[in-house]
Amino acid sequence: PCPPDAKPYMGRVPGYSGAYINGGHNCWGIAWAPASGKAIAELVLEGESRSVDLRPFNPARYTSQGRGGRGRKKKGLSVGEQW
């Protein structure tokens, strides 16, 4: 799976206590698995990820709590959907 902005979902699941997600890496899942796994392990065990800044991968980015917007954009201009 690939989210519309081509960035994976990594972090706490909004609205659920103790739930986390680490998915949507598209074809890069195997290559990014070591770093993604370490980042989520740090988040679960220590309360924050020190190895990776997870803010760009916030699972809430497509909810009313997130920034919203669908499709890929370049300098604010829509350039279509991610395949």
PETA-V637552 format. One record per pair of residues at least 6 apart in sequence whose ideal C-beta (glycine too) atoms are under 8 Angstrom apart, sorted by the first residue. I is the first residue (numbers start at 1). J is the second residue. Records with the same first field share a line. If there is no record, write none. Layout:
# PETA-V637552
I->J + J
This chain:
# PETA-V637552
1->23 + 24 + 26
2->24 + 26 + 82 + 83
3->9 + 24 + 62 + 82
4->62 + 70 + 71 + 72 + 81 + 82
5->61 + 72 + 82
6->26 + 72 + 82
7->24 + 56 + 57
8->22 + 23 + 24 + 25 + 26 + 32 + 36 + 57
9->21 + 22 + 23 + 24 + 57 + 59
10->21 + 22 + 36 + 39 + 40 + 52 + 54 + 57 + 59
11->20 + 21 + 40 + 43 + 54 + 57 + 58 + 59 + 60
12->19 + 20 + 43 + 59
13->19 + 20 + 21 + 59
14->59 + 60 + 63 + 65
20->40 + 43 + 44
21->59
22->36 + 37 + 39 + 40
25->32 + 36
35->51 + 52
36->52
38->51 + 52
39->49 + 51 + 52 + 54
40->49
42->48 + 49 + 50 + 51
43->49 + 54
58->66
60->66
61->67 + 68
62->68 + 70
70->81
71->78 + 79 + 80 + 81 + 82
72->78 + 79 + 80 + 81 + 82
73->79
